[in-house]
Amino acid sequence: MSPLATALTCCDMLLIDGLHAFEFTCDESGLSIECMDGRQHRRWSFTPEQVAAAVGEGDQWQLSDAQGEHRLVCMSAFRAPDEDDDEPDLDQPADR
């Protein structure tokens, strides 16, 4: 597995060319990314060879395809805590 492919397994959001993308897959067929840019549906596809050739530093990567260079940033999405965590457990006695 290439370093970028490994990094992609640990993230749940990408920033590609300045656009946030939550829809992406990386498997033996390569990397595919989809996102909305305003009303325009954007798609990127990279072969396994292009993913393997990606140059990275930290969470930032440079990928090349037929359209040119693309900047990719691996990110973790912020998640709201479960609502149950904020409510006291009524079955447990309160601390005094």
N, CA, C and O atoms as a CHARMM CRD file, in Angstrom:
* protein
*
  384
    1    1 MET  N      0.85000  -1.17700   0.00000 PROA 1      0.00000
    2    1 MET  CA     0.00000   0.00000   0.00000 PROA 1      0.00000
    3    1 MET  C      0.89300   1.23700   0.00000 PROA 1      0.00000
    4    1 MET  O      1.86400   1.31100   0.75300 PROA 1      0.00000
    5    2 SER  N      0.56100   2.20100  -0.84400 PROA 2      0.00000
    6    2 SER  CA     1.36300   3.42300  -0.94200 PROA 2      0.00000
    7    2 SER  C      1.14300   4.30700   0.28400 PROA 2      0.00000
    8    2 SER  O      0.14100   4.14800   0.98100 PROA 2      0.00000
    9    3 PRO  N      2.06500   5.23800   0.56100 PROA 3      0.00000
   10    3 PRO  CA     1.88800   6.13300   1.71500 PROA 3      0.00000
   11    3 PRO  C      0.58800   6.92800   1.64800 PROA 3      0.00000
   12    3 PRO  O     -0.07000   7.10900   2.67200 PROA 3      0.00000
   13    4 LEU  N      0.19800   7.41200   0.45300 PROA 4      0.00000
   14    4 LEU  CA    -1.05800   8.15200   0.34800 PROA 4      0.00000
   15    4 LEU  C     -2.23800   7.23200   0.61400 PROA 4      0.00000
   16    4 LEU  O     -3.16800   7.62300   1.31900 PROA 4      0.00000
   17    5 ALA  N     -2.22700   6.02700   0.07300 PROA 5      0.00000
   18    5 ALA  CA    -3.32000   5.08200   0.31300 PROA 5      0.00000
   19    5 ALA  C     -3.45700   4.79500   1.80100 PROA 5      0.00000
   20    5 ALA  O     -4.57300   4.68800   2.30900 PROA 5      0.00000
   21    6 THR  N     -2.34000   4.66800   2.50100 PROA 6      0.00000
   22    6 THR  CA    -2.37300   4.45800   3.94600 PROA 6      0.00000
   23    6 THR  C     -2.97700   5.66200   4.65200 PROA 6      0.00000
   24    6 THR  O     -3.79400   5.49600   5.55800 PROA 6      0.00000
   25    7 ALA  N     -2.59400   6.86900   4.25600 PROA 7      0.00000
   26    7 ALA  CA    -3.13800   8.09100   4.86600 PROA 7      0.00000
   27    7 ALA  C     -4.63900   8.19900   4.62900 PROA 7      0.00000
   28    7 ALA  O     -5.36800   8.68700   5.49300 PROA 7      0.00000
   29    8 LEU  N     -5.10600   7.75300   3.47500 PROA 8      0.00000
   30    8 LEU  CA    -6.52700   7.84000   3.15600 PROA 8      0.00000
   31    8 LEU  C     -7.37400   6.92100   4.02000 PROA 8      0.00000
   32    8 LEU  O     -8.55900   7.18800   4.22300 PROA 8      0.00000
   33    9 THR  N     -6.79200   5.84100   4.53500 PROA 9      0.00000
   34    9 THR  CA    -7.54700   4.93700   5.40100 PROA 9      0.00000
   35    9 THR  C     -7.82400   5.56900   6.76100 PROA 9      0.00000
   36    9 THR  O     -8.73600   5.13800   7.46600 PROA 9      0.00000
   37   10 CYS  N     -7.05400   6.57600   7.13400 PROA 10     0.00000
   38   10 CYS  CA    -7.18400   7.20600   8.44200 PROA 10     0.00000
   39   10 CYS  C     -7.97500   8.50800   8.42000 PROA 10     0.00000
   40   10 CYS  O     -8.17900   9.11500   9.47200 PROA 10     0.00000
   41   11 CYS  N     -8.42300   8.94900   7.25400 PROA 11     0.00000
   42   11 CYS  CA    -9.14300  10.22500   7.19400 PROA 11     0.00000
   43   11 CYS  C    -10.57000   9.99200   6.71000 PROA 11     0.00000
   44   11 CYS  O    -10.87100   8.97100   6.09100 PROA 11     0.00000
   45   12 ASP  N    -11.44200  10.95500   7.00200 PROA 12     0.00000
   46   12 ASP  CA   -12.82500  10.84100   6.54800 PROA 12     0.00000
   47   12 ASP  C    -13.27200  12.05100   5.74900 PROA 12     0.00000
   48   12 ASP  O    -14.45200  12.18400   5.42600 PROA 12     0.00000
   49   13 MET  N    -12.33700  12.93300   5.43100 PROA 13     0.00000
   50   13 MET  CA   -12.64200  14.10000   4.61000 PROA 13     0.00000
   51   13 MET  C    -11.37100  14.51500   3.88000 PROA 13     0.00000
   52   13 MET  O    -10.27000  14.40200   4.41900 PROA 13     0.00000
   53   14 LEU  N    -11.53100  14.99200   2.65800 PROA 14     0.00000
   54   14 LEU  CA   -10.40100  15.47200   1.86700 PROA 14     0.00000
   55   14 LEU  C    -10.63400  16.90800   1.46200 PROA 14     0.00000
   56   14 LEU  O    -11.77100  17.36500   1.34500 PROA 14     0.00000
   57   15 LEU  N     -9.54700  17.60400   1.25300 PROA 15     0.00000
   58   15 LEU  CA    -9.57000  18.91800   0.63900 PROA 15     0.00000
   59   15 LEU  C     -8.78900  18.74600  -0.65900 PROA 15     0.00000
   60   15 LEU  O     -7.58300  18.50000  -0.63000 PROA 15     0.00000
   61   16 ILE  N     -9.47300  18.87600  -1.80300 PROA 16     0.00000
   62   16 ILE  CA    -8.80800  18.72800  -3.08600 PROA 16     0.00000
   63   16 ILE  C     -8.96700  20.02000  -3.86300 PROA 16     0.00000
   64   16 ILE  O    -10.08300  20.47300  -4.12100 PROA 16     0.00000
   65   17 ASP  N     -7.85400  20.59900  -4.22600 PROA 17     0.00000
   66   17 ASP  CA    -7.84200  21.87500  -4.94900 PROA 17     0.00000
   67   17 ASP  C     -8.72600  22.91600  -4.26000 PROA 17     0.00000
   68   17 ASP  O     -9.39500  23.71100  -4.92000 PROA 17     0.00000
   69   18 GLY  N     -8.72000  22.89900  -2.91800 PROA 18     0.00000
   70   18 GLY  CA    -9.46800  23.88000  -2.14200 PROA 18     0.00000
   71   18 GLY  C    -10.92200  23.53300  -1.90200 PROA 18     0.00000
   72   18 GLY  O    -11.63900  24.32900  -1.29500 PROA 18     0.00000
   73   19 LEU  N    -11.39100  22.37400  -2.35400 PROA 19     0.00000
   74   19 LEU  CA   -12.79000  21.96700  -2.18800 PROA 19     0.00000
   75   19 LEU  C    -12.88300  20.81900  -1.19000 PROA 19     0.00000
   76   19 LEU  O    -12.08500  19.88200  -1.24100 PROA 19     0.00000
   77   20 HSD  N    -13.86100  20.88900  -0.27800 PROA 20     0.00000
   78   20 HSD  CA   -14.06800  19.81800   0.69700 PROA 20     0.00000
   79   20 HSD  C    -14.79700  18.66100   0.04800 PROA 20     0.00000
   80   20 HSD  O    -15.80500  18.86200  -0.62900 PROA 20     0.00000
   81   21 ALA  N    -14.29700  17.44700   0.24800 PROA 21     0.00000
   82   21 ALA  CA   -14.90400  16.25000  -0.32400 PROA 21     0.00000
   83   21 ALA  C    -15.05500  15.19000   0.76000 PROA 21     0.00000
   84   21 ALA  O    -14.07900  14.76700   1.37900 PROA 21     0.00000
   85   22 PHE  N    -16.29700  14.77100   0.97500 PROA 22     0.00000
   86   22 PHE  CA   -16.58000  13.70000   1.93100 PROA 22     0.00000
   87   22 PHE  C    -16.75200  12.36800   1.21000 PROA 22     0.00000
   88   22 PHE  O    -16.65400  11.30900   1.83000 PROA 22     0.00000
   89   23 GLU  N    -17.00700  12.41700  -0.08800 PROA 23     0.00000
   90   23 GLU  CA   -17.24400  11.21000  -0.87900 PROA 23     0.00000
   91   23 GLU  C    -15.96700  10.83200  -1.62300 PROA 23     0.00000
   92   23 GLU  O    -15.60800  11.46700  -2.61500 PROA 23     0.00000
   93   24 PHE  N    -15.28900   9.80500  -1.14600 PROA 24     0.00000
   94   24 PHE  CA   -14.09700   9.32200  -1.83500 PROA 24     0.00000
   95   24 PHE  C    -13.88600   7.85900  -1.51700 PROA 24     0.00000
   96   24 PHE  O    -14.27300   7.38000  -0.45100 PROA 24     0.00000
   97   25 THR  N    -13.27000   7.15400  -2.44900 PROA 25     0.00000
   98   25 THR  CA   -12.91600   5.75500  -2.24700 PROA 25     0.00000
   99   25 THR  C    -11.50500   5.53800  -2.76500 PROA 25     0.00000
  100   25 THR  O    -11.10600   6.08900  -3.79100 PROA 25     0.00000
  101   26 CYS  N    -10.77400   4.73500  -2.04300 PROA 26     0.00000
  102   26 CYS  CA    -9.42800   4.35500  -2.45500 PROA 26     0.00000
  103   26 CYS  C     -9.32500   2.85000  -2.28700 PROA 26     0.00000
  104   26 CYS  O     -9.38400   2.32700  -1.17400 PROA 26     0.00000
  105   27 ASP  N     -9.16900   2.16100  -3.41400 PROA 27     0.00000
  106   27 ASP  CA    -9.04900   0.70900  -3.38500 PROA 27     0.00000
  107   27 ASP  C     -8.07400   0.27000  -4.46600 PROA 27     0.00000
  108   27 ASP  O     -7.31500   1.08900  -4.98400 PROA 27     0.00000
  109   28 GLU  N     -8.08700  -1.01000  -4.81100 PROA 28     0.00000
  110   28 GLU  CA    -7.13600  -1.52600  -5.79500 PROA 28     0.00000
  111   28 GLU  C     -7.32200  -0.92200  -7.17800 PROA 28     0.00000
  112   28 GLU  O     -6.41700  -1.00200  -8.00900 PROA 28     0.00000
  113   29 SER  N     -8.49100  -0.31100  -7.44600 PROA 29     0.00000
  114   29 SER  CA    -8.71700   0.32500  -8.75200 PROA 29     0.00000
  115   29 SER  C     -8.25900   1.77900  -8.77900 PROA 29     0.00000
  116   29 SER  O     -8.29700   2.40900  -9.83500 PROA 29     0.00000
  117   30 GLY  N     -7.82600   2.32800  -7.64400 PROA 30     0.00000
  118   30 GLY  CA    -7.33900   3.70500  -7.59300 PROA 30     0.00000
  119   30 GLY  C     -8.12500   4.55400  -6.61700 PROA 30     0.00000
  120   30 GLY  O     -8.77500   4.03700  -5.70900 PROA 30     0.00000
  121   31 LEU  N     -8.06100   5.85800  -6.81000 PROA 31     0.00000
  122   31 LEU  CA    -8.71900   6.83200  -5.94500 PROA 31     0.00000
  123   31 LEU  C     -9.75200   7.59400  -6.75600 PROA 31     0.00000
  124   31 LEU  O     -9.44000   8.13200  -7.81800 PROA 31     0.00000
  125   32 SER  N    -10.98000   7.64100  -6.26000 PROA 32     0.00000
  126   32 SER  CA   -12.00700   8.46700  -6.89100 PROA 32     0.00000
  127   32 SER  C    -12.58100   9.40400  -5.83400 PROA 32     0.00000
  128   32 SER  O    -12.82500   9.01000  -4.69300 PROA 32     0.00000
  129   33 ILE  N    -12.79000  10.64500  -6.24100 PROA 33     0.00000
  130   33 ILE  CA   -13.25200  11.70100  -5.33800 PROA 33     0.00000
  131   33 ILE  C    -14.40100  12.42500  -6.01200 PROA 33     0.00000
  132   33 ILE  O    -14.34400  12.70200  -7.21000 PROA 33     0.00000
  133   34 GLU  N    -15.45200  12.73700  -5.24800 PROA 34     0.00000
  134   34 GLU  CA   -16.58500  13.50000  -5.74800 PROA 34     0.00000
  135   34 GLU  C    -16.94900  14.57300  -4.73900 PROA 34     0.00000
  136   34 GLU  O    -16.85600  14.36100  -3.53000 PROA 34     0.00000
  137   35 CYS  N    -17.36700  15.73500  -5.24600 PROA 35     0.00000
  138   35 CYS  CA   -17.86900  16.78300  -4.37200 PROA 35     0.00000
  139   35 CYS  C    -18.69500  17.77500  -5.18300 PROA 35     0.00000
  140   35 CYS  O    -18.68100  17.74900  -6.41400 PROA 35     0.00000
  141   36 MET  N    -19.40400  18.63400  -4.49400 PROA 36     0.00000
  142   36 MET  CA   -20.17600  19.69000  -5.13000 PROA 36     0.00000
  143   36 MET  C    -19.40600  20.99800  -5.00400 PROA 36     0.00000
  144   36 MET  O    -18.91900  21.35400  -3.93100 PROA 36     0.00000
  145   37 ASP  N    -19.30900  21.69800  -6.12200 PROA 37     0.00000
  146   37 ASP  CA   -18.68000  23.01900  -6.18100 PROA 37     0.00000
  147   37 ASP  C    -19.78400  23.97800  -6.60300 PROA 37     0.00000
  148   37 ASP  O    -19.99100  24.24000  -7.78700 PROA 37     0.00000
  149   38 GLY  N    -20.49100  24.49800  -5.58800 PROA 38     0.00000
  150   38 GLY  CA   -21.69100  25.27300  -5.90000 PROA 38     0.00000
  151   38 GLY  C    -22.74800  24.32700  -6.44200 PROA 38     0.00000
  152   38 GLY  O    -23.19600  23.42300  -5.73600 PROA 38     0.00000
  153   39 ARG  N    -23.14900  24.52800  -7.68800 PROA 39     0.00000
  154   39 ARG  CA   -24.11600  23.62900  -8.33000 PROA 39     0.00000
  155   39 ARG  C    -23.44800  22.59800  -9.22400 PROA 39     0.00000
  156   39 ARG  O    -24.11900  21.74000  -9.79600 PROA 39     0.00000
  157   40 GLN  N    -22.14400  22.67800  -9.34400 PROA 40     0.00000
  158   40 GLN  CA   -21.40500  21.78100 -10.24000 PROA 40     0.00000
  159   40 GLN  C    -20.90300  20.56000  -9.48000 PROA 40     0.00000
  160   40 GLN  O    -20.26600  20.67700  -8.43300 PROA 40     0.00000
  161   41 HSD  N    -21.20300  19.39100 -10.02700 PROA 41     0.00000
  162   41 HSD  CA   -20.71300  18.13100  -9.46100 PROA 41     0.00000
  163   41 HSD  C    -19.32500  17.87900 -10.03500 PROA 41     0.00000
  164   41 HSD  O    -19.16000  17.77300 -11.25100 PROA 41     0.00000
  165   42 ARG  N    -18.33400  17.78600  -9.16400 PROA 42     0.00000
  166   42 ARG  CA   -16.94400  17.61200  -9.60300 PROA 42     0.00000
  167   42 ARG  C    -16.49000  16.20000  -9.28000 PROA 42     0.00000
  168   42 ARG  O    -16.86000  15.64100  -8.24800 PROA 42     0.00000
  169   43 ARG  N    -15.67300  15.61400 -10.18100 PROA 43     0.00000
  170   43 ARG  CA   -15.13500  14.26900  -9.98500 PROA 43     0.00000
  171   43 ARG  C    -13.66500  14.24400 -10.37600 PROA 43     0.00000
  172   43 ARG  O    -13.24200  14.89400 -11.33200 PROA 43     0.00000
  173   44 TRP  N    -12.90500  13.48000  -9.61300 PROA 44     0.00000
  174   44 TRP  CA   -11.50600  13.22800  -9.91700 PROA 44     0.00000
  175   44 TRP  C    -11.29100  11.73000  -9.82900 PROA 44     0.00000
  176   44 TRP  O    -11.86400  11.06300  -8.96800 PROA 44     0.00000
  177   45 SER  N    -10.46800  11.20200 -10.71900 PROA 45     0.00000
  178   45 SER  CA   -10.09200   9.78700 -10.68000 PROA 45     0.00000
  179   45 SER  C     -8.58500   9.67700 -10.86200 PROA 45     0.00000
  180   45 SER  O     -8.00800  10.29600 -11.75600 PROA 45     0.00000
  181   46 PHE  N     -7.96900   8.89400 -10.01700 PROA 46     0.00000
  182   46 PHE  CA    -6.52900   8.67200 -10.08300 PROA 46     0.00000
  183   46 PHE  C     -6.27600   7.16900 -10.12900 PROA 46     0.00000
  184   46 PHE  O     -6.90700   6.40300  -9.40100 PROA 46     0.00000
  185   47 THR  N     -5.36900   6.76300 -10.96900 PROA 47     0.00000
  186   47 THR  CA    -5.00500   5.35100 -11.08700 PROA 47     0.00000
  187   47 THR  C     -4.17500   4.94200  -9.87600 PROA 47     0.00000
  188   47 THR  O     -3.65900   5.80200  -9.16300 PROA 47     0.00000
  189   48 PRO  N     -4.04000   3.62900  -9.63500 PROA 48     0.00000
  190   48 PRO  CA    -3.16800   3.18600  -8.54100 PROA 48     0.00000
  191   48 PRO  C     -1.72800   3.69000  -8.71100 PROA 48     0.00000
  192   48 PRO  O     -1.05400   3.98500  -7.72400 PROA 48     0.00000
  193   49 GLU  N     -1.26000   3.78800  -9.95800 PROA 49     0.00000
  194   49 GLU  CA     0.09600   4.29000 -10.20900 PROA 49     0.00000
  195   49 GLU  C      0.21900   5.76600  -9.84500 PROA 49     0.00000
  196   49 GLU  O      1.24600   6.18800  -9.31200 PROA 49     0.00000
  197   50 GLN  N     -0.81700   6.55400 -10.12800 PROA 50     0.00000
  198   50 GLN  CA    -0.79100   7.97400  -9.77400 PROA 50     0.00000
  199   50 GLN  C     -0.83400   8.15500  -8.25800 PROA 50     0.00000
  200   50 GLN  O     -0.16400   9.03200  -7.71500 PROA 50     0.00000
  201   51 VAL  N     -1.61900   7.32600  -7.58200 PROA 51     0.00000
  202   51 VAL  CA    -1.67600   7.37900  -6.11300 PROA 51     0.00000
  203   51 VAL  C     -0.31800   7.01200  -5.53400 PROA 51     0.00000
  204   51 VAL  O      0.15600   7.65900  -4.60000 PROA 51     0.00000
  205   52 ALA  N      0.31100   5.97700  -6.08300 PROA 52     0.00000
  206   52 ALA  CA     1.62500   5.54000  -5.59500 PROA 52     0.00000
  207   52 ALA  C      2.69500   6.59600  -5.84200 PROA 52     0.00000
  208   52 ALA  O      3.65500   6.69000  -5.07800 PROA 52     0.00000
  209   53 ALA  N      2.54100   7.39200  -6.90200 PROA 53     0.00000
  210   53 ALA  CA     3.53300   8.41400  -7.24200 PROA 53     0.00000
  211   53 ALA  C      3.29200   9.74200  -6.52400 PROA 53     0.00000
  212   53 ALA  O      4.06600  10.68200  -6.70300 PROA 53     0.00000
  213   54 ALA  N      2.23400   9.83700  -5.71800 PROA 54     0.00000
  214   54 ALA  CA     1.92400  11.08400  -5.01700 PROA 54     0.00000
  215   54 ALA  C      3.07000  11.45900  -4.08700 PROA 54     0.00000
  216   54 ALA  O      3.66800  10.60300  -3.43500 PROA 54     0.00000
  217   55 VAL  N      3.35900  12.74300  -4.04200 PROA 55     0.00000
  218   55 VAL  CA     4.41400  13.26900  -3.17800 PROA 55     0.00000
  219   55 VAL  C      3.74000  13.96000  -2.00100 PROA 55     0.00000
  220   55 VAL  O      2.89700  14.83700  -2.18700 PROA 55     0.00000
  221   56 GLY  N      4.11800  13.56100  -0.78700 PROA 56     0.00000
  222   56 GLY  CA     3.45500  14.11200   0.37700 PROA 56     0.00000
  223   56 GLY  C      4.39000  14.64000   1.42700 PROA 56     0.00000
  224   56 GLY  O      5.55300  14.24800   1.53100 PROA 56     0.00000
  225   57 GLU  N      3.83000  15.55600   2.21200 PROA 57     0.00000
  226   57 GLU  CA     4.51300  16.09100   3.38000 PROA 57     0.00000
  227   57 GLU  C      3.44600  16.31000   4.43600 PROA 57     0.00000
  228   57 GLU  O      2.59600  17.18900   4.29600 PROA 57     0.00000
  229   58 GLY  N      3.49000  15.51000   5.49400 PROA 58     0.00000
  230   58 GLY  CA     2.44100  15.57500   6.51000 PROA 58     0.00000
  231   58 GLY  C      1.13400  15.07200   5.92600 PROA 58     0.00000
  232   58 GLY  O      1.08300  13.98100   5.35800 PROA 58     0.00000
  233   59 ASP  N      0.07800  15.86100   6.06300 PROA 59     0.00000
  234   59 ASP  CA    -1.23200  15.50000   5.53100 PROA 59     0.00000
  235   59 ASP  C     -1.47800  16.08100   4.14400 PROA 59     0.00000
  236   59 ASP  O     -2.56800  15.91300   3.59800 PROA 59     0.00000
  237   60 GLN  N     -0.48600  16.76200   3.55900 PROA 60     0.00000
  238   60 GLN  CA    -0.65100  17.40100   2.25100 PROA 60     0.00000
  239   60 GLN  C      0.06000  16.59100   1.17700 PROA 60     0.00000
  240   60 GLN  O      1.18500  16.13100   1.37100 PROA 60     0.00000
  241   61 TRP  N     -0.61300  16.42000   0.03700 PROA 61     0.00000
  242   61 TRP  CA    -0.11000  15.59600  -1.04600 PROA 61     0.00000
  243   61 TRP  C     -0.27200  16.30300  -2.37500 PROA 61     0.00000
  244   61 TRP  O     -1.19400  17.09800  -2.55800 PROA 61     0.00000
  245   62 GLN  N      0.62600  16.01200  -3.30500 PROA 62     0.00000
  246   62 GLN  CA     0.54200  16.48200  -4.68500 PROA 62     0.00000
  247   62 GLN  C      0.32300  15.27000  -5.57400 PROA 62     0.00000
  248   62 GLN  O      1.11300  14.32600  -5.55100 PROA 62     0.00000
  249   63 LEU  N     -0.75400  15.29300  -6.36000 PROA 63     0.00000
  250   63 LEU  CA    -1.05200  14.22100  -7.30600 PROA 63     0.00000
  251   63 LEU  C     -1.09800  14.80800  -8.69600 PROA 63     0.00000
  252   63 LEU  O     -1.45100  15.97300  -8.87800 PROA 63     0.00000
  253   64 SER  N     -0.74300  14.00200  -9.67200 PROA 64     0.00000
  254   64 SER  CA    -0.80000  14.44300 -11.07100 PROA 64     0.00000
  255   64 SER  C     -1.70800  13.51200 -11.85200 PROA 64     0.00000
  256   64 SER  O     -1.73300  12.30300 -11.62700 PROA 64     0.00000
  257   65 ASP  N     -2.45900  14.10700 -12.78000 PROA 65     0.00000
  258   65 ASP  CA    -3.22900  13.33500 -13.74600 PROA 65     0.00000
  259   65 ASP  C     -3.16400  14.05500 -15.08300 PROA 65     0.00000
  260   65 ASP  O     -2.36900  14.98100 -15.24100 PROA 65     0.00000
  261   66 ALA  N     -3.97600  13.65500 -16.04100 PROA 66     0.00000
  262   66 ALA  CA    -3.94100  14.25500 -17.37500 PROA 66     0.00000
  263   66 ALA  C     -4.28100  15.74300 -17.34900 PROA 66     0.00000
  264   66 ALA  O     -3.85200  16.48400 -18.23300 PROA 66     0.00000
  265   67 GLN  N     -5.05200  16.19700 -16.34300 PROA 67     0.00000
  266   67 GLN  CA    -5.42100  17.61300 -16.23300 PROA 67     0.00000
  267   67 GLN  C     -4.35600  18.45000 -15.53000 PROA 67     0.00000
  268   67 GLN  O     -4.44200  19.67700 -15.54600 PROA 67     0.00000
  269   68 GLY  N     -3.36200  17.82600 -14.91700 PROA 68     0.00000
  270   68 GLY  CA    -2.29400  18.57100 -14.25800 PROA 68     0.00000
  271   68 GLY  C     -2.10600  18.16600 -12.81200 PROA 68     0.00000
  272   68 GLY  O     -2.40800  17.03900 -12.41800 PROA 68     0.00000
  273   69 GLU  N     -1.59700  19.11000 -12.02300 PROA 69     0.00000
  274   69 GLU  CA    -1.29800  18.89100 -10.60800 PROA 69     0.00000
  275   69 GLU  C     -2.52800  19.18200  -9.75100 PROA 69     0.00000
  276   69 GLU  O     -3.29900  20.09900 -10.03400 PROA 69     0.00000
  277   70 HSD  N     -2.69300  18.38000  -8.69600 PROA 70     0.00000
  278   70 HSD  CA    -3.78200  18.58200  -7.74700 PROA 70     0.00000
  279   70 HSD  C     -3.21100  18.53100  -6.34600 PROA 70     0.00000
  280   70 HSD  O     -2.33700  17.71500  -6.05000 PROA 70     0.00000
  281   71 ARG  N     -3.70500  19.40100  -5.48700 PROA 71     0.00000
  282   71 ARG  CA    -3.29000  19.43500  -4.08500 PROA 71     0.00000
  283   71 ARG  C     -4.35700  18.74200  -3.26400 PROA 71     0.00000
  284   71 ARG  O     -5.53600  19.08300  -3.35200 PROA 71     0.00000
  285   72 LEU  N     -3.94700  17.77400  -2.46700 PROA 72     0.00000
  286   72 LEU  CA    -4.85300  16.97000  -1.65800 PROA 72     0.00000
  287   72 LEU  C     -4.43300  17.07100  -0.20100 PROA 72     0.00000
  288   72 LEU  O     -3.25300  16.93300   0.12000 PROA 72     0.00000
  289   73 VAL  N     -5.38800  17.31000   0.67400 PROA 73     0.00000
  290   73 VAL  CA    -5.12600  17.36300   2.11300 PROA 73     0.00000
  291   73 VAL  C     -6.04600  16.35600   2.78800 PROA 73     0.00000
  292   73 VAL  O     -7.26200  16.40900   2.60500 PROA 73     0.00000
  293   74 CYS  N     -5.48400  15.44600   3.56200 PROA 74     0.00000
  294   74 CYS  CA    -6.26100  14.46200   4.31300 PROA 74     0.00000
  295   74 CYS  C     -6.68100  15.10200   5.63900 PROA 74     0.00000
  296   74 CYS  O     -5.85700  15.66500   6.35900 PROA 74     0.00000
  297   75 MET  N     -7.97500  15.00400   5.94600 PROA 75     0.00000
  298   75 MET  CA    -8.50700  15.65200   7.14100 PROA 75     0.00000
  299   75 MET  C     -9.45000  14.71700   7.87700 PROA 75     0.00000
  300   75 MET  O     -9.96200  13.75100   7.31100 PROA 75     0.00000
  301   76 SER  N     -9.66900  15.01900   9.14000 PROA 76     0.00000
  302   76 SER  CA   -10.68800  14.32900   9.92400 PROA 76     0.00000
  303   76 SER  C    -11.84500  15.28900  10.11000 PROA 76     0.00000
  304   76 SER  O    -11.64800  16.45000  10.46900 PROA 76     0.00000
  305   77 ALA  N    -13.04700  14.80500   9.86600 PROA 77     0.00000
  306   77 ALA  CA   -14.23500  15.64500  10.01700 PROA 77     0.00000
  307   77 ALA  C    -14.54300  15.82300  11.49300 PROA 77     0.00000
  308   77 ALA  O    -14.31000  14.91800  12.29500 PROA 77     0.00000
  309   78 PHE  N    -15.06100  16.98000  11.85000 PROA 78     0.00000
  310   78 PHE  CA   -15.49500  17.21600  13.21900 PROA 78     0.00000
  311   78 PHE  C    -16.84300  16.55200  13.41000 PROA 78     0.00000
  312   78 PHE  O    -17.71800  16.64000  12.54800 PROA 78     0.00000
  313   79 ARG  N    -17.00500  15.89800  14.52900 PROA 79     0.00000
  314   79 ARG  CA   -18.25800  15.21400  14.81300 PROA 79     0.00000
  315   79 ARG  C    -18.83100  15.75200  16.12100 PROA 79     0.00000
  316   79 ARG  O    -18.10400  15.97700  17.08800 PROA 79     0.00000
  317   80 ALA  N    -20.13700  15.94900  16.12900 PROA 80     0.00000
  318   80 ALA  CA   -20.80500  16.37500  17.34500 PROA 80     0.00000
  319   80 ALA  C    -20.89400  15.18800  18.29100 PROA 80     0.00000
  320   80 ALA  O    -21.08700  14.05500  17.84900 PROA 80     0.00000
  321   81 PRO  N    -20.75700  15.43500  19.58400 PROA 81     0.00000
  322   81 PRO  CA   -20.89200  14.32000  20.53100 PROA 81     0.00000
  323   81 PRO  C    -22.32000  13.78600  20.50000 PROA 81     0.00000
  324   81 PRO  O    -23.25700  14.49900  20.13900 PROA 81     0.00000
  325   82 ASP  N    -22.46800  12.53100  20.88100 PROA 82     0.00000
  326   82 ASP  CA   -23.80900  11.95100  20.96600 PROA 82     0.00000
  327   82 ASP  C    -24.62000  12.73100  21.97500 PROA 82     0.00000
  328   82 ASP  O    -24.10200  13.15000  23.01100 PROA 82     0.00000
  329   83 GLU  N    -25.91100  12.92900  21.67100 PROA 83     0.00000
  330   83 GLU  CA   -26.76900  13.68100  22.58000 PROA 83     0.00000
  331   83 GLU  C    -26.87700  13.00900  23.93300 PROA 83     0.00000
  332   83 GLU  O    -27.03100  13.68500  24.95100 PROA 83     0.00000
  333   84 ASP  N    -26.80000  11.68600  23.96000 PROA 84     0.00000
  334   84 ASP  CA   -26.91700  10.95200  25.22300 PROA 84     0.00000
  335   84 ASP  C    -25.79300  11.29000  26.19100 PROA 84     0.00000
  336   84 ASP  O    -25.97300  11.19700  27.40500 PROA 84     0.00000
  337   85 ASP  N    -24.64000  11.68100  25.66900 PROA 85     0.00000
  338   85 ASP  CA   -23.49900  11.98600  26.53000 PROA 85     0.00000
  339   85 ASP  C    -23.73100  13.23100  27.38300 PROA 85     0.00000
  340   85 ASP  O    -23.13100  13.36400  28.44900 PROA 85     0.00000
  341   86 ASP  N    -24.59300  14.14800  26.92900 PROA 86     0.00000
  342   86 ASP  CA   -24.82900  15.38700  27.65700 PROA 86     0.00000
  343   86 ASP  C    -25.89700  15.24900  28.73700 PROA 86     0.00000
  344   86 ASP  O    -26.02000  16.10800  29.61000 PROA 86     0.00000
  345   87 GLU  N    -26.66800  14.16800  28.67300 PROA 87     0.00000
  346   87 GLU  CA   -27.75100  13.99200  29.62400 PROA 87     0.00000
  347   87 GLU  C    -27.27600  13.13500  30.79000 PROA 87     0.00000
  348   87 GLU  O    -26.54500  12.16600  30.58900 PROA 87     0.00000
  349   88 PRO  N    -27.68700  13.48600  32.01300 PROA 88     0.00000
  350   88 PRO  CA   -27.30700  12.66500  33.16000 PROA 88     0.00000
  351   88 PRO  C    -27.99000  11.30600  33.08000 PROA 88     0.00000
  352   88 PRO  O    -29.09800  11.19000  32.55700 PROA 88     0.00000
  353   89 ASP  N    -27.33700  10.30000  33.58900 PROA 89     0.00000
  354   89 ASP  CA   -27.89900   8.95700  33.63200 PROA 89     0.00000
  355   89 ASP  C    -28.82300   8.89400  34.82500 PROA 89     0.00000
  356   89 ASP  O    -28.35800   8.97100  35.96200 PROA 89     0.00000
  357   90 LEU  N    -30.13300   8.75500  34.60100 PROA 90     0.00000
  358   90 LEU  CA   -31.12200   8.78400  35.67100 PROA 90     0.00000
  359   90 LEU  C    -31.09300   7.52400  36.53100 PROA 90     0.00000
  360   90 LEU  O    -31.62300   7.52400  37.64300 PROA 90     0.00000
  361   91 ASP  N    -30.48000   6.45000  36.03100 PROA 91     0.00000
  362   91 ASP  CA   -30.39400   5.22500  36.79900 PROA 91     0.00000
  363   91 ASP  C    -29.28000   5.27700  37.83700 PROA 91     0.00000
  364   91 ASP  O    -29.25100   4.44900  38.74700 PROA 91     0.00000
  365   92 GLN  N    -28.38200   6.21500  37.72000 PROA 92     0.00000
  366   92 GLN  CA   -27.24200   6.33000  38.63700 PROA 92     0.00000
  367   92 GLN  C    -27.52200   7.42400  39.65100 PROA 92     0.00000
  368   92 GLN  O    -28.09100   8.45500  39.29400 PROA 92     0.00000
  369   93 PRO  N    -27.13600   7.22700  40.90800 PROA 93     0.00000
  370   93 PRO  CA   -27.31600   8.28900  41.89900 PROA 93     0.00000
  371   93 PRO  C    -26.41700   9.48400  41.57800 PROA 93     0.00000
  372   93 PRO  O    -25.30100   9.31700  41.08700 PROA 93     0.00000
  373   94 ALA  N    -26.90300  10.66300  41.85600 PROA 94     0.00000
  374   94 ALA  CA   -26.13300  11.88000  41.61000 PROA 94     0.00000
  375   94 ALA  C    -25.00700  11.99700  42.63200 PROA 94     0.00000
  376   94 ALA  O    -25.14600  11.56600  43.77700 PROA 94     0.00000
  377   95 ASP  N    -23.88100  12.58900  42.20200 PROA 95     0.00000
  378   95 ASP  CA   -22.76100  12.82400  43.11900 PROA 95     0.00000
  379   95 ASP  C    -23.13000  13.89600  44.11100 PROA 95     0.00000
  380   95 ASP  O    -23.75800  14.89200  43.75400 PROA 95     0.00000
  381   96 ARG  N    -22.74500  13.69900  45.35300 PROA 96     0.00000
  382   96 ARG  CA   -23.04500  14.71000  46.37600 PROA 96     0.00000
  383   96 ARG  C    -21.79300  15.30800  46.90400 PROA 96     0.00000
  384   96 ARG  O    -21.84400  16.17800  47.77300 PROA 96     0.00000
